[in-house]
Amino acid sequence: MTTEGLLTIPSSFGPKETMDRLEAEVKARGMTVFARIDHAAGAAEVGLPLRPTEALIFGNAKAGTPLMQANQAIGIDLPLKVLVFEDEARKVWLSYNDPRWLARRHGLGANLSQAIDAMAVALDAVAAKAAKFS
């Protein structure tokens, strides 16, 4: 099953290593990490089981602000987020919203297509670097 606008790729690493690699790559590219949310730890705090599931929230004001200047409602989808999770078969995945889909969702014009494409390429590269042996 696919979800519109959501990109999901497999990781060659465990969930913690994948998230650590993701966070390191985001920081190496000069982006700001706003939060790292451990959903499994939150579930454990209320006595509920959850396989490893973490979200990283990050961004770059220089890249995101022009999008919000065009349509402030895109701020609901910014900063960017990547979810790292382990499925029932113990396979690790990264999921994130495709910036091109976000642009369509918020009706951003063609004048921002270059900025959106750059964001998408950077996000794809960060995810690939986190998930694959290089």
Phi and psi in radians as a Rosetta constraint file:
Dihedral C 1 N 2 CA 2 C 2 CIRCULARHARMONIC -1.969 0.35
Dihedral N 2 CA 2 C 2 N 3 CIRCULARHARMONIC 2.652 0.35
Dihedral C 2 N 3 CA 3 C 3 CIRCULARHARMONIC -1.963 0.35
Dihedral N 3 CA 3 C 3 N 4 CIRCULARHARMONIC 2.261 0.35
Dihedral C 3 N 4 CA 4 C 4 CIRCULARHARMONIC -0.967 0.35
Dihedral N 4 CA 4 C 4 N 5 CIRCULARHARMONIC 2.242 0.35
Dihedral C 4 N 5 CA 5 C 5 CIRCULARHARMONIC 1.465 0.35
Dihedral N 5 CA 5 C 5 N 6 CIRCULARHARMONIC -0.106 0.35
Dihedral C 5 N 6 CA 6 C 6 CIRCULARHARMONIC -1.764 0.35
Dihedral N 6 CA 6 C 6 N 7 CIRCULARHARMONIC 2.207 0.35
Dihedral C 6 N 7 CA 7 C 7 CIRCULARHARMONIC -1.787 0.35
Dihedral N 7 CA 7 C 7 N 8 CIRCULARHARMONIC 2.327 0.35
Dihedral C 7 N 8 CA 8 C 8 CIRCULARHARMONIC -2.306 0.35
Dihedral N 8 CA 8 C 8 N 9 CIRCULARHARMONIC 2.217 0.35
Dihedral C 8 N 9 CA 9 C 9 CIRCULARHARMONIC -2.224 0.35
Dihedral N 9 CA 9 C 9 N 10 CIRCULARHARMONIC 2.618 0.35
Dihedral C 9 N 10 CA 10 C 10 CIRCULARHARMONIC -1.369 0.35
Dihedral N 10 CA 10 C 10 N 11 CIRCULARHARMONIC 2.660 0.35
Dihedral C 10 N 11 CA 11 C 11 CIRCULARHARMONIC -1.916 0.35
Dihedral N 11 CA 11 C 11 N 12 CIRCULARHARMONIC 2.558 0.35
Dihedral C 11 N 12 CA 12 C 12 CIRCULARHARMONIC -1.542 0.35
Dihedral N 12 CA 12 C 12 N 13 CIRCULARHARMONIC 0.033 0.35
Dihedral C 12 N 13 CA 13 C 13 CIRCULARHARMONIC -2.161 0.35
Dihedral N 13 CA 13 C 13 N 14 CIRCULARHARMONIC 2.945 0.35
Dihedral C 13 N 14 CA 14 C 14 CIRCULARHARMONIC -1.212 0.35
Dihedral N 14 CA 14 C 14 N 15 CIRCULARHARMONIC 2.953 0.35
Dihedral C 14 N 15 CA 15 C 15 CIRCULARHARMONIC -1.084 0.35
Dihedral N 15 CA 15 C 15 N 16 CIRCULARHARMONIC -0.771 0.35
Dihedral C 15 N 16 CA 16 C 16 CIRCULARHARMONIC -1.169 0.35
Dihedral N 16 CA 16 C 16 N 17 CIRCULARHARMONIC -0.791 0.35
Dihedral C 16 N 17 CA 17 C 17 CIRCULARHARMONIC -1.116 0.35
Dihedral N 17 CA 17 C 17 N 18 CIRCULARHARMONIC -0.680 0.35
Dihedral C 17 N 18 CA 18 C 18 CIRCULARHARMONIC -1.062 0.35
Dihedral N 18 CA 18 C 18 N 19 CIRCULARHARMONIC -0.812 0.35
Dihedral C 18 N 19 CA 19 C 19 CIRCULARHARMONIC -1.164 0.35
Dihedral N 19 CA 19 C 19 N 20 CIRCULARHARMONIC -0.708 0.35
Dihedral C 19 N 20 CA 20 C 20 CIRCULARHARMONIC -1.073 0.35
Dihedral N 20 CA 20 C 20 N 21 CIRCULARHARMONIC -0.734 0.35
Dihedral C 20 N 21 CA 21 C 21 CIRCULARHARMONIC -1.138 0.35
Dihedral N 21 CA 21 C 21 N 22 CIRCULARHARMONIC -0.711 0.35
Dihedral C 21 N 22 CA 22 C 22 CIRCULARHARMONIC -1.073 0.35
Dihedral N 22 CA 22 C 22 N 23 CIRCULARHARMONIC -0.869 0.35
Dihedral C 22 N 23 CA 23 C 23 CIRCULARHARMONIC -1.064 0.35
Dihedral N 23 CA 23 C 23 N 24 CIRCULARHARMONIC -0.752 0.35
Dihedral C 23 N 24 CA 24 C 24 CIRCULARHARMONIC -1.094 0.35
Dihedral N 24 CA 24 C 24 N 25 CIRCULARHARMONIC -0.725 0.35
Dihedral C 24 N 25 CA 25 C 25 CIRCULARHARMONIC -1.196 0.35
Dihedral N 25 CA 25 C 25 N 26 CIRCULARHARMONIC -0.696 0.35
Dihedral C 25 N 26 CA 26 C 26 CIRCULARHARMONIC -1.031 0.35
Dihedral N 26 CA 26 C 26 N 27 CIRCULARHARMONIC -0.840 0.35
Dihedral C 26 N 27 CA 27 C 27 CIRCULARHARMONIC -1.143 0.35
Dihedral N 27 CA 27 C 27 N 28 CIRCULARHARMONIC -0.674 0.35
Dihedral C 27 N 28 CA 28 C 28 CIRCULARHARMONIC -1.095 0.35
Dihedral N 28 CA 28 C 28 N 29 CIRCULARHARMONIC -0.476 0.35
Dihedral C 28 N 29 CA 29 C 29 CIRCULARHARMONIC -1.584 0.35
Dihedral N 29 CA 29 C 29 N 30 CIRCULARHARMONIC 0.157 0.35
Dihedral C 29 N 30 CA 30 C 30 CIRCULARHARMONIC 1.402 0.35
Dihedral N 30 CA 30 C 30 N 31 CIRCULARHARMONIC 0.235 0.35
Dihedral C 30 N 31 CA 31 C 31 CIRCULARHARMONIC -1.528 0.35
Dihedral N 31 CA 31 C 31 N 32 CIRCULARHARMONIC 2.767 0.35
Dihedral C 31 N 32 CA 32 C 32 CIRCULARHARMONIC -1.636 0.35
Dihedral N 32 CA 32 C 32 N 33 CIRCULARHARMONIC 2.268 0.35
Dihedral C 32 N 33 CA 33 C 33 CIRCULARHARMONIC -1.598 0.35
Dihedral N 33 CA 33 C 33 N 34 CIRCULARHARMONIC 2.110 0.35
Dihedral C 33 N 34 CA 34 C 34 CIRCULARHARMONIC -1.630 0.35
Dihedral N 34 CA 34 C 34 N 35 CIRCULARHARMONIC -0.588 0.35
Dihedral C 34 N 35 CA 35 C 35 CIRCULARHARMONIC -2.855 0.35
Dihedral N 35 CA 35 C 35 N 36 CIRCULARHARMONIC 2.616 0.35
Dihedral C 35 N 36 CA 36 C 36 CIRCULARHARMONIC -2.209 0.35
Dihedral N 36 CA 36 C 36 N 37 CIRCULARHARMONIC 1.980 0.35
Dihedral C 36 N 37 CA 37 C 37 CIRCULARHARMONIC -1.905 0.35
Dihedral N 37 CA 37 C 37 N 38 CIRCULARHARMONIC 2.109 0.35
Dihedral C 37 N 38 CA 38 C 38 CIRCULARHARMONIC -1.687 0.35
Dihedral N 38 CA 38 C 38 N 39 CIRCULARHARMONIC 1.643 0.35
Dihedral C 38 N 39 CA 39 C 39 CIRCULARHARMONIC -1.112 0.35
Dihedral N 39 CA 39 C 39 N 40 CIRCULARHARMONIC -0.632 0.35
Dihedral C 39 N 40 CA 40 C 40 CIRCULARHARMONIC -1.128 0.35
Dihedral N 40 CA 40 C 40 N 41 CIRCULARHARMONIC -0.687 0.35
Dihedral C 40 N 41 CA 41 C 41 CIRCULARHARMONIC -1.139 0.35
Dihedral N 41 CA 41 C 41 N 42 CIRCULARHARMONIC -0.707 0.35
Dihedral C 41 N 42 CA 42 C 42 CIRCULARHARMONIC -1.093 0.35
Dihedral N 42 CA 42 C 42 N 43 CIRCULARHARMONIC -0.718 0.35
Dihedral C 42 N 43 CA 43 C 43 CIRCULARHARMONIC -1.119 0.35
Dihedral N 43 CA 43 C 43 N 44 CIRCULARHARMONIC -0.739 0.35
Dihedral C 43 N 44 CA 44 C 44 CIRCULARHARMONIC -1.075 0.35
Dihedral N 44 CA 44 C 44 N 45 CIRCULARHARMONIC -0.621 0.35
Dihedral C 44 N 45 CA 45 C 45 CIRCULARHARMONIC -1.091 0.35
Dihedral N 45 CA 45 C 45 N 46 CIRCULARHARMONIC -0.433 0.35
Dihedral C 45 N 46 CA 46 C 46 CIRCULARHARMONIC -1.897 0.35
Dihedral N 46 CA 46 C 46 N 47 CIRCULARHARMONIC 0.285 0.35
Dihedral C 46 N 47 CA 47 C 47 CIRCULARHARMONIC 1.328 0.35
Dihedral N 47 CA 47 C 47 N 48 CIRCULARHARMONIC 0.408 0.35
Dihedral C 47 N 48 CA 48 C 48 CIRCULARHARMONIC -1.988 0.35
Dihedral N 48 CA 48 C 48 N 49 CIRCULARHARMONIC 2.461 0.35
Dihedral C 48 N 49 CA 49 C 49 CIRCULARHARMONIC -1.426 0.35
Dihedral N 49 CA 49 C 49 N 50 CIRCULARHARMONIC 2.513 0.35
Dihedral C 49 N 50 CA 50 C 50 CIRCULARHARMONIC -2.717 0.35
Dihedral N 50 CA 50 C 50 N 51 CIRCULARHARMONIC 2.239 0.35
Dihedral C 50 N 51 CA 51 C 51 CIRCULARHARMONIC -1.033 0.35
Dihedral N 51 CA 51 C 51 N 52 CIRCULARHARMONIC 2.829 0.35
Dihedral C 51 N 52 CA 52 C 52 CIRCULARHARMONIC -0.882 0.35
Dihedral N 52 CA 52 C 52 N 53 CIRCULARHARMONIC 2.185 0.35
Dihedral C 52 N 53 CA 53 C 53 CIRCULARHARMONIC -2.634 0.35
Dihedral N 53 CA 53 C 53 N 54 CIRCULARHARMONIC 2.006 0.35
Dihedral C 53 N 54 CA 54 C 54 CIRCULARHARMONIC -2.323 0.35
Dihedral N 54 CA 54 C 54 N 55 CIRCULARHARMONIC 2.569 0.35
Dihedral C 54 N 55 CA 55 C 55 CIRCULARHARMONIC -2.078 0.35
Dihedral N 55 CA 55 C 55 N 56 CIRCULARHARMONIC 2.466 0.35
Dihedral C 55 N 56 CA 56 C 56 CIRCULARHARMONIC -2.013 0.35
Dihedral N 56 CA 56 C 56 N 57 CIRCULARHARMONIC 2.230 0.35
Dihedral C 56 N 57 CA 57 C 57 CIRCULARHARMONIC -1.954 0.35
Dihedral N 57 CA 57 C 57 N 58 CIRCULARHARMONIC 2.170 0.35
Dihedral C 57 N 58 CA 58 C 58 CIRCULARHARMONIC -2.696 0.35
Dihedral N 58 CA 58 C 58 N 59 CIRCULARHARMONIC 2.877 0.35
Dihedral C 58 N 59 CA 59 C 59 CIRCULARHARMONIC -3.091 0.35
Dihedral N 59 CA 59 C 59 N 60 CIRCULARHARMONIC -2.996 0.35
Dihedral C 59 N 60 CA 60 C 60 CIRCULARHARMONIC -2.550 0.35
Dihedral N 60 CA 60 C 60 N 61 CIRCULARHARMONIC 1.988 0.35
Dihedral C 60 N 61 CA 61 C 61 CIRCULARHARMONIC -1.027 0.35
Dihedral N 61 CA 61 C 61 N 62 CIRCULARHARMONIC -0.579 0.35
Dihedral C 61 N 62 CA 62 C 62 CIRCULARHARMONIC -1.119 0.35
Dihedral N 62 CA 62 C 62 N 63 CIRCULARHARMONIC -0.615 0.35
Dihedral C 62 N 63 CA 63 C 63 CIRCULARHARMONIC -1.462 0.35
Dihedral N 63 CA 63 C 63 N 64 CIRCULARHARMONIC -0.685 0.35
Dihedral C 63 N 64 CA 64 C 64 CIRCULARHARMONIC -1.429 0.35
Dihedral N 64 CA 64 C 64 N 65 CIRCULARHARMONIC -0.572 0.35
Dihedral C 64 N 65 CA 65 C 65 CIRCULARHARMONIC -1.045 0.35
Dihedral N 65 CA 65 C 65 N 66 CIRCULARHARMONIC -0.770 0.35
Dihedral C 65 N 66 CA 66 C 66 CIRCULARHARMONIC -1.028 0.35
Dihedral N 66 CA 66 C 66 N 67 CIRCULARHARMONIC -0.555 0.35
Dihedral C 66 N 67 CA 67 C 67 CIRCULARHARMONIC -1.192 0.35
Dihedral N 67 CA 67 C 67 N 68 CIRCULARHARMONIC -0.714 0.35
Dihedral C 67 N 68 CA 68 C 68 CIRCULARHARMONIC -1.267 0.35
Dihedral N 68 CA 68 C 68 N 69 CIRCULARHARMONIC -0.480 0.35
Dihedral C 68 N 69 CA 69 C 69 CIRCULARHARMONIC -1.144 0.35
Dihedral N 69 CA 69 C 69 N 70 CIRCULARHARMONIC -0.578 0.35
Dihedral C 69 N 70 CA 70 C 70 CIRCULARHARMONIC -1.345 0.35
Dihedral N 70 CA 70 C 70 N 71 CIRCULARHARMONIC -0.663 0.35
Dihedral C 70 N 71 CA 71 C 71 CIRCULARHARMONIC -2.746 0.35
Dihedral N 71 CA 71 C 71 N 72 CIRCULARHARMONIC 1.794 0.35
Dihedral C 71 N 72 CA 72 C 72 CIRCULARHARMONIC -1.034 0.35
Dihedral N 72 CA 72 C 72 N 73 CIRCULARHARMONIC -0.422 0.35
Dihedral C 72 N 73 CA 73 C 73 CIRCULARHARMONIC -1.088 0.35
Dihedral N 73 CA 73 C 73 N 74 CIRCULARHARMONIC -0.380 0.35
Dihedral C 73 N 74 CA 74 C 74 CIRCULARHARMONIC -1.143 0.35
Dihedral N 74 CA 74 C 74 N 75 CIRCULARHARMONIC -0.259 0.35
Dihedral C 74 N 75 CA 75 C 75 CIRCULARHARMONIC -1.020 0.35
Dihedral N 75 CA 75 C 75 N 76 CIRCULARHARMONIC -0.360 0.35
Dihedral C 75 N 76 CA 76 C 76 CIRCULARHARMONIC -1.182 0.35
Dihedral N 76 CA 76 C 76 N 77 CIRCULARHARMONIC -0.435 0.35
Dihedral C 76 N 77 CA 77 C 77 CIRCULARHARMONIC -1.856 0.35
Dihedral N 77 CA 77 C 77 N 78 CIRCULARHARMONIC 0.008 0.35
Dihedral C 77 N 78 CA 78 C 78 CIRCULARHARMONIC -2.083 0.35
Dihedral N 78 CA 78 C 78 N 79 CIRCULARHARMONIC 2.580 0.35
Dihedral C 78 N 79 CA 79 C 79 CIRCULARHARMONIC -1.136 0.35
Dihedral N 79 CA 79 C 79 N 80 CIRCULARHARMONIC 3.000 0.35
Dihedral C 79 N 80 CA 80 C 80 CIRCULARHARMONIC -1.211 0.35
Dihedral N 80 CA 80 C 80 N 81 CIRCULARHARMONIC 2.740 0.35
Dihedral C 80 N 81 CA 81 C 81 CIRCULARHARMONIC -2.383 0.35
Dihedral N 81 CA 81 C 81 N 82 CIRCULARHARMONIC 2.500 0.35
Dihedral C 81 N 82 CA 82 C 82 CIRCULARHARMONIC -2.242 0.35
Dihedral N 82 CA 82 C 82 N 83 CIRCULARHARMONIC 2.332 0.35
Dihedral C 82 N 83 CA 83 C 83 CIRCULARHARMONIC -1.853 0.35
Dihedral N 83 CA 83 C 83 N 84 CIRCULARHARMONIC 2.277 0.35
Dihedral C 83 N 84 CA 84 C 84 CIRCULARHARMONIC -1.964 0.35
Dihedral N 84 CA 84 C 84 N 85 CIRCULARHARMONIC 2.221 0.35
Dihedral C 84 N 85 CA 85 C 85 CIRCULARHARMONIC -2.559 0.35
Dihedral N 85 CA 85 C 85 N 86 CIRCULARHARMONIC 2.743 0.35
Dihedral C 85 N 86 CA 86 C 86 CIRCULARHARMONIC -1.913 0.35
Dihedral N 86 CA 86 C 86 N 87 CIRCULARHARMONIC 2.234 0.35
Dihedral C 86 N 87 CA 87 C 87 CIRCULARHARMONIC -1.488 0.35
Dihedral N 87 CA 87 C 87 N 88 CIRCULARHARMONIC -3.113 0.35
Dihedral C 87 N 88 CA 88 C 88 CIRCULARHARMONIC -1.114 0.35
Dihedral N 88 CA 88 C 88 N 89 CIRCULARHARMONIC -0.380 0.35
Dihedral C 88 N 89 CA 89 C 89 CIRCULARHARMONIC -1.611 0.35
Dihedral N 89 CA 89 C 89 N 90 CIRCULARHARMONIC 0.133 0.35
Dihedral C 89 N 90 CA 90 C 90 CIRCULARHARMONIC 1.232 0.35
Dihedral N 90 CA 90 C 90 N 91 CIRCULARHARMONIC 0.347 0.35
Dihedral C 90 N 91 CA 91 C 91 CIRCULARHARMONIC -1.511 0.35
Dihedral N 91 CA 91 C 91 N 92 CIRCULARHARMONIC 2.411 0.35
Dihedral C 91 N 92 CA 92 C 92 CIRCULARHARMONIC -1.769 0.35
Dihedral N 92 CA 92 C 92 N 93 CIRCULARHARMONIC 2.432 0.35
Dihedral C 92 N 93 CA 93 C 93 CIRCULARHARMONIC -2.329 0.35
Dihedral N 93 CA 93 C 93 N 94 CIRCULARHARMONIC 2.683 0.35
Dihedral C 93 N 94 CA 94 C 94 CIRCULARHARMONIC -2.053 0.35
Dihedral N 94 CA 94 C 94 N 95 CIRCULARHARMONIC 2.311 0.35
Dihedral C 94 N 95 CA 95 C 95 CIRCULARHARMONIC -2.207 0.35
Dihedral N 95 CA 95 C 95 N 96 CIRCULARHARMONIC 2.485 0.35
Dihedral C 95 N 96 CA 96 C 96 CIRCULARHARMONIC -2.768 0.35
Dihedral N 96 CA 96 C 96 N 97 CIRCULARHARMONIC 2.718 0.35
Dihedral C 96 N 97 CA 97 C 97 CIRCULARHARMONIC -1.311 0.35
Dihedral N 97 CA 97 C 97 N 98 CIRCULARHARMONIC 2.353 0.35
Dihedral C 97 N 98 CA 98 C 98 CIRCULARHARMONIC -1.264 0.35
Dihedral N 98 CA 98 C 98 N 99 CIRCULARHARMONIC 2.088 0.35
Dihedral C 98 N 99 CA 99 C 99 CIRCULARHARMONIC -0.972 0.35
Dihedral N 99 CA 99 C 99 N 100 CIRCULARHARMONIC -0.546 0.35
Dihedral C 99 N 100 CA 100 C 100 CIRCULARHARMONIC -1.157 0.35
Dihedral N 100 CA 100 C 100 N 101 CIRCULARHARMONIC -0.673 0.35
Dihedral C 100 N 101 CA 101 C 101 CIRCULARHARMONIC -1.157 0.35
Dihedral N 101 CA 101 C 101 N 102 CIRCULARHARMONIC -0.732 0.35
Dihedral C 101 N 102 CA 102 C 102 CIRCULARHARMONIC -1.037 0.35
Dihedral N 102 CA 102 C 102 N 103 CIRCULARHARMONIC -0.712 0.35
Dihedral C 102 N 103 CA 103 C 103 CIRCULARHARMONIC -1.083 0.35
Dihedral N 103 CA 103 C 103 N 104 CIRCULARHARMONIC -0.747 0.35
Dihedral C 103 N 104 CA 104 C 104 CIRCULARHARMONIC -1.153 0.35
Dihedral N 104 CA 104 C 104 N 105 CIRCULARHARMONIC -0.749 0.35
Dihedral C 104 N 105 CA 105 C 105 CIRCULARHARMONIC -0.978 0.35
Dihedral N 105 CA 105 C 105 N 106 CIRCULARHARMONIC -0.675 0.35
Dihedral C 105 N 106 CA 106 C 106 CIRCULARHARMONIC -1.755 0.35
Dihedral N 106 CA 106 C 106 N 107 CIRCULARHARMONIC 0.139 0.35
Dihedral C 106 N 107 CA 107 C 107 CIRCULARHARMONIC 1.138 0.35
Dihedral N 107 CA 107 C 107 N 108 CIRCULARHARMONIC 0.605 0.35
Dihedral C 107 N 108 CA 108 C 108 CIRCULARHARMONIC -1.280 0.35
Dihedral N 108 CA 108 C 108 N 109 CIRCULARHARMONIC 2.484 0.35
Dihedral C 108 N 109 CA 109 C 109 CIRCULARHARMONIC -1.399 0.35
Dihedral N 109 CA 109 C 109 N 110 CIRCULARHARMONIC 2.980 0.35
Dihedral C 109 N 110 CA 110 C 110 CIRCULARHARMONIC -1.079 0.35
Dihedral N 110 CA 110 C 110 N 111 CIRCULARHARMONIC -0.409 0.35
Dihedral C 110 N 111 CA 111 C 111 CIRCULARHARMONIC -1.137 0.35
Dihedral N 111 CA 111 C 111 N 112 CIRCULARHARMONIC -0.283 0.35
Dihedral C 111 N 112 CA 112 C 112 CIRCULARHARMONIC -1.823 0.35
Dihedral N 112 CA 112 C 112 N 113 CIRCULARHARMONIC 0.071 0.35
Dihedral C 112 N 113 CA 113 C 113 CIRCULARHARMONIC -1.066 0.35
Dihedral N 113 CA 113 C 113 N 114 CIRCULARHARMONIC -0.627 0.35
Dihedral C 113 N 114 CA 114 C 114 CIRCULARHARMONIC -1.148 0.35
Dihedral N 114 CA 114 C 114 N 115 CIRCULARHARMONIC -0.748 0.35
Dihedral C 114 N 115 CA 115 C 115 CIRCULARHARMONIC -1.153 0.35
Dihedral N 115 CA 115 C 115 N 116 CIRCULARHARMONIC -0.714 0.35
Dihedral C 115 N 116 CA 116 C 116 CIRCULARHARMONIC -1.143 0.35
Dihedral N 116 CA 116 C 116 N 117 CIRCULARHARMONIC -0.767 0.35
Dihedral C 116 N 117 CA 117 C 117 CIRCULARHARMONIC -1.066 0.35
Dihedral N 117 CA 117 C 117 N 118 CIRCULARHARMONIC -0.738 0.35
Dihedral C 117 N 118 CA 118 C 118 CIRCULARHARMONIC -1.098 0.35
Dihedral N 118 CA 118 C 118 N 119 CIRCULARHARMONIC -0.719 0.35
Dihedral C 118 N 119 CA 119 C 119 CIRCULARHARMONIC -1.105 0.35
Dihedral N 119 CA 119 C 119 N 120 CIRCULARHARMONIC -0.759 0.35
Dihedral C 119 N 120 CA 120 C 120 CIRCULARHARMONIC -1.122 0.35
Dihedral N 120 CA 120 C 120 N 121 CIRCULARHARMONIC -0.769 0.35
Dihedral C 120 N 121 CA 121 C 121 CIRCULARHARMONIC -1.096 0.35
Dihedral N 121 CA 121 C 121 N 122 CIRCULARHARMONIC -0.753 0.35
Dihedral C 121 N 122 CA 122 C 122 CIRCULARHARMONIC -1.136 0.35
Dihedral N 122 CA 122 C 122 N 123 CIRCULARHARMONIC -0.758 0.35
Dihedral C 122 N 123 CA 123 C 123 CIRCULARHARMONIC -1.142 0.35
Dihedral N 123 CA 123 C 123 N 124 CIRCULARHARMONIC -0.729 0.35
Dihedral C 123 N 124 CA 124 C 124 CIRCULARHARMONIC -1.054 0.35
Dihedral N 124 CA 124 C 124 N 125 CIRCULARHARMONIC -0.733 0.35
Dihedral C 124 N 125 CA 125 C 125 CIRCULARHARMONIC -1.172 0.35
Dihedral N 125 CA 125 C 125 N 126 CIRCULARHARMONIC -0.719 0.35
Dihedral C 125 N 126 CA 126 C 126 CIRCULARHARMONIC -1.095 0.35
Dihedral N 126 CA 126 C 126 N 127 CIRCULARHARMONIC -0.807 0.35
Dihedral C 126 N 127 CA 127 C 127 CIRCULARHARMONIC -1.104 0.35
Dihedral N 127 CA 127 C 127 N 128 CIRCULARHARMONIC -0.766 0.35
Dihedral C 127 N 128 CA 128 C 128 CIRCULARHARMONIC -1.095 0.35
Dihedral N 128 CA 128 C 128 N 129 CIRCULARHARMONIC -0.742 0.35
Dihedral C 128 N 129 CA 129 C 129 CIRCULARHARMONIC -1.108 0.35
Dihedral N 129 CA 129 C 129 N 130 CIRCULARHARMONIC -0.656 0.35
Dihedral C 129 N 130 CA 130 C 130 CIRCULARHARMONIC -1.239 0.35
Dihedral N 130 CA 130 C 130 N 131 CIRCULARHARMONIC -0.542 0.35
Dihedral C 130 N 131 CA 131 C 131 CIRCULARHARMONIC -1.719 0.35
Dihedral N 131 CA 131 C 131 N 132 CIRCULARHARMONIC -0.306 0.35
Dihedral C 131 N 132 CA 132 C 132 CIRCULARHARMONIC -2.203 0.35
Dihedral N 132 CA 132 C 132 N 133 CIRCULARHARMONIC 2.603 0.35
Dihedral C 132 N 133 CA 133 C 133 CIRCULARHARMONIC -1.124 0.35
Dihedral N 133 CA 133 C 133 N 134 CIRCULARHARMONIC 2.396 0.35
